[in-house]
């Protein structure tokens, strides 16, 4: 049938509500109304004319005596050319999106496959666009209408309902929000029970970043992030904020600490936002606060311009390990490059205790210098949210998907660490073997680097005191490297080793100087005082038994079942098609 059908006349009995007359006509029937023909006030170009008084119609009437509908008028003639068979999929009445295709597109959209790509896939498996049965616009409209049903009561209400549904399955899920005077959603914070357990194990350092905006309202998406025992990103919570003021940051930090049962981090890493800094000082006063070195380096390139000046600034940031050394190098840089009147240089000097290695050294930051750990999560989010301007009810389930991907990677690393053994490669085999049994794979690789460096150290002298021995070591390959003092307290039950380089205090990993002393003292195992549990395979042993099983929502189960059936049917079709070709 090479024409579009349009519903026309319809009459209903006022007494019974039954349809008594129904008429269908060709879409080219009649003509456009005169009021739509005046183009003078139209902003957009008017649509092309398609009506040309086509007489084709089909009309039925209900007869009470016969209790049935009877055709009373039927005209088959047309006043225009009919569409060719290969053009029929462009006719509106010939197009519809089946529920099966809608379910497939919905599932693909939930795993961040764009609608246009889903439509392309449907065309491929159907043998071309002409065989799909609908246009891409029809699929977009159908998805939008189904989404509209979800958010009929409002995007914010639907979002809170979604989180309440998750809370019914996850009893320790935490969700708090604030509202405007008009009772509209302002700020929203949430975290699940797994994030609480991760924070109990790895919440000593918190990365706080709000540089990511990916929603319909332009609200900043705040990530509360840490580093786990595999040196991988772990998520402690999410927040959507109305703005980036001190008051808002204070509220979200208070909600975060409330959700974590009052446990405060030992260190915080941020991108340098001034409002964020003030909020941190209000909520967690005295907590060591480090600024993101990546952001500082990028700003240095913009503000200093000269590559030599930028390189010297970076040497001030990373190479100097004492405050005195930093001050000398800084003054020399300012003098050499004439930076006395640079406001940005003055501002960074005032903040030096938050970014220069000479001042942050000795504070534990779990090997993190940059909020790029958040950026890694942002890449997961960007992969999951490949279409911009998403609403909250779309954003939060997609964040759940990104979180699922992240946690699956951690589960894989847990499996690898616990189900394989390392081939030993260093000369300190017994210490290396002990390290391989207690540390995760990624941390063990760092331990091996420190053990390898022992061969490049010179022990210049050993001082024997009453309760300890002091080792003075230097680098064989680098004469400019400063000597390190490593002290060994020889207690039988709890031997302790302390080094002046402070690598263990900063990163929780024994340095090469410590391993050098272990070698001299003929230790076969790393002392317990030098094993930081957060880097070990047993980091989550105390909370492992309380980790809840991740239950899929009922809708997700249904969609998964639909896709599973589709995959199985596709396998059958492939088998039949392949055998026909053979």
Secondary structure as the mmCIF struct_conf table of DSSP 4:
data_model
#
loop_
_struct_conf.conf_type_id
_struct_conf.id
_struct_conf.beg_label_comp_id
_struct_conf.beg_label_asym_id
_struct_conf.beg_label_seq_id
_struct_conf.end_label_comp_id
_struct_conf.end_label_asym_id
_struct_conf.end_label_seq_id
BEND BEND1 UNK A 3 UNK A 3
STRN STRN1 UNK A 5 UNK A 12
TURN_TY1_P TURN_TY1_P1 UNK A 14 UNK A 16
STRN STRN2 UNK A 19 UNK A 26
TURN_TY1_P TURN_TY1_P2 UNK A 27 UNK A 28
BEND BEND2 UNK A 30 UNK A 30
HELX_RH_3T_P HELX_RH_3T_P1 UNK A 34 UNK A 36
TURN_TY1_P TURN_TY1_P3 UNK A 37 UNK A 37
TURN_TY1_P TURN_TY1_P4 UNK A 40 UNK A 41
BEND BEND3 UNK A 43 UNK A 44
HELX_LH_PP_P HELX_LH_PP_P1 UNK A 45 UNK A 49
STRN STRN3 UNK A 57 UNK A 63
TURN_TY1_P TURN_TY1_P5 UNK A 64 UNK A 67
STRN STRN4 UNK A 68 UNK A 75
BEND BEND4 UNK A 79 UNK A 80
HELX_LH_PP_P HELX_LH_PP_P2 UNK A 81 UNK A 84
HELX_RH_3T_P HELX_RH_3T_P2 UNK A 85 UNK A 90
BEND BEND5 UNK A 91 UNK A 91
HELX_RH_3T_P HELX_RH_3T_P3 UNK A 92 UNK A 94
HELX_RH_AL_P HELX_RH_AL_P1 UNK A 99 UNK A 110
TURN_TY1_P TURN_TY1_P6 UNK A 111 UNK A 112
HELX_RH_AL_P HELX_RH_AL_P2 UNK A 115 UNK A 126
TURN_TY1_P TURN_TY1_P7 UNK A 127 UNK A 127
BEND BEND6 UNK A 128 UNK A 128
HELX_RH_3T_P HELX_RH_3T_P4 UNK A 129 UNK A 131
TURN_TY1_P TURN_TY1_P8 UNK A 132 UNK A 132
BEND BEND7 UNK A 133 UNK A 134
HELX_RH_AL_P HELX_RH_AL_P3 UNK A 136 UNK A 150
TURN_TY1_P TURN_TY1_P9 UNK A 151 UNK A 153
HELX_RH_AL_P HELX_RH_AL_P4 UNK A 155 UNK A 169
TURN_TY1_P TURN_TY1_P10 UNK A 171 UNK A 172
STRN STRN5 UNK A 174 UNK A 179
TURN_TY1_P TURN_TY1_P11 UNK A 181 UNK A 182
BEND BEND8 UNK A 183 UNK A 183
STRN STRN6 UNK A 185 UNK A 191
HELX_RH_AL_P HELX_RH_AL_P5 UNK A 193 UNK A 202
TURN_TY1_P TURN_TY1_P12 UNK A 203 UNK A 204
STRN STRN7 UNK A 205 UNK A 213
BEND BEND9 UNK A 215 UNK A 215
TURN_TY1_P TURN_TY1_P13 UNK A 216 UNK A 217
STRN STRN8 UNK A 220 UNK A 227
TURN_TY1_P TURN_TY1_P14 UNK A 229 UNK A 230
BEND BEND10 UNK A 231 UNK A 231
STRN STRN9 UNK A 233 UNK A 241
BEND BEND11 UNK A 242 UNK A 242
BEND BEND12 UNK A 245 UNK A 245
HELX_RH_AL_P HELX_RH_AL_P6 UNK A 246 UNK A 259
TURN_TY1_P TURN_TY1_P15 UNK A 260 UNK A 262
HELX_LH_PP_P HELX_LH_PP_P3 UNK A 263 UNK A 265
BEND BEND13 UNK A 266 UNK A 266
STRN STRN10 UNK A 267 UNK A 270
HELX_RH_AL_P HELX_RH_AL_P7 UNK A 274 UNK A 283
BEND BEND14 UNK A 284 UNK A 284
TURN_TY1_P TURN_TY1_P16 UNK A 285 UNK A 286
STRN STRN11 UNK A 288 UNK A 291
HELX_RH_AL_P HELX_RH_AL_P8 UNK A 293 UNK A 304
HELX_RH_AL_P HELX_RH_AL_P9 UNK A 307 UNK A 318
TURN_TY1_P TURN_TY1_P17 UNK A 319 UNK A 319
BEND BEND15 UNK A 322 UNK A 322
HELX_RH_AL_P HELX_RH_AL_P10 UNK A 323 UNK A 337
TURN_TY1_P TURN_TY1_P18 UNK A 338 UNK A 338
TURN_TY1_P TURN_TY1_P19 UNK A 340 UNK A 341
HELX_RH_AL_P HELX_RH_AL_P11 UNK A 343 UNK A 350
TURN_TY1_P TURN_TY1_P20 UNK A 351 UNK A 351
HELX_RH_3T_P HELX_RH_3T_P5 UNK A 352 UNK A 354
TURN_TY1_P TURN_TY1_P21 UNK A 355 UNK A 355
HELX_RH_AL_P HELX_RH_AL_P12 UNK A 357 UNK A 360
TURN_TY1_P TURN_TY1_P22 UNK A 361 UNK A 362
BEND BEND16 UNK A 363 UNK A 363
TURN_TY1_P TURN_TY1_P23 UNK A 366 UNK A 367
BEND BEND17 UNK A 370 UNK A 370
TURN_TY1_P TURN_TY1_P24 UNK A 371 UNK A 371
HELX_RH_AL_P HELX_RH_AL_P13 UNK A 372 UNK A 384
BEND BEND18 UNK A 387 UNK A 389
HELX_RH_AL_P HELX_RH_AL_P14 UNK A 392 UNK A 418
BEND BEND19 UNK A 419 UNK A 419
HELX_LH_PP_P HELX_LH_PP_P4 UNK A 422 UNK A 424
BEND BEND20 UNK A 426 UNK A 427
HELX_RH_AL_P HELX_RH_AL_P15 UNK A 429 UNK A 438
STRN STRN12 UNK A 439 UNK A 439
HELX_RH_AL_P HELX_RH_AL_P16 UNK A 441 UNK A 453
HELX_RH_3T_P HELX_RH_3T_P6 UNK A 454 UNK A 456
STRN STRN13 UNK A 457 UNK A 464
BEND BEND21 UNK A 466 UNK A 467
STRN STRN14 UNK A 468 UNK A 475
BEND BEND22 UNK A 476 UNK A 477
TURN_TY1_P TURN_TY1_P25 UNK A 479 UNK A 480
BEND BEND23 UNK A 481 UNK A 481
HELX_LH_PP_P HELX_LH_PP_P5 UNK A 482 UNK A 483
STRN STRN15 UNK A 484 UNK A 489
BEND BEND24 UNK A 492 UNK A 494
STRN STRN16 UNK A 496 UNK A 499
TURN_TY1_P TURN_TY1_P26 UNK A 500 UNK A 501
HELX_RH_AL_P HELX_RH_AL_P17 UNK A 503 UNK A 507
BEND BEND25 UNK A 508 UNK A 509
HELX_RH_AL_P HELX_RH_AL_P18 UNK A 512 UNK A 520
TURN_TY1_P TURN_TY1_P27 UNK A 521 UNK A 522
BEND BEND26 UNK A 524 UNK A 525
HELX_RH_3T_P HELX_RH_3T_P7 UNK A 528 UNK A 530
HELX_RH_3T_P HELX_RH_3T_P8 UNK A 533 UNK A 535
STRN STRN17 UNK A 536 UNK A 536
TURN_TY1_P TURN_TY1_P28 UNK A 537 UNK A 543
HELX_RH_3T_P HELX_RH_3T_P9 UNK A 544 UNK A 546
HELX_LH_PP_P HELX_LH_PP_P6 UNK A 547 UNK A 549
HELX_LH_PP_P HELX_LH_PP_P7 UNK A 551 UNK A 553
HELX_RH_AL_P HELX_RH_AL_P19 UNK A 554 UNK A 581
#
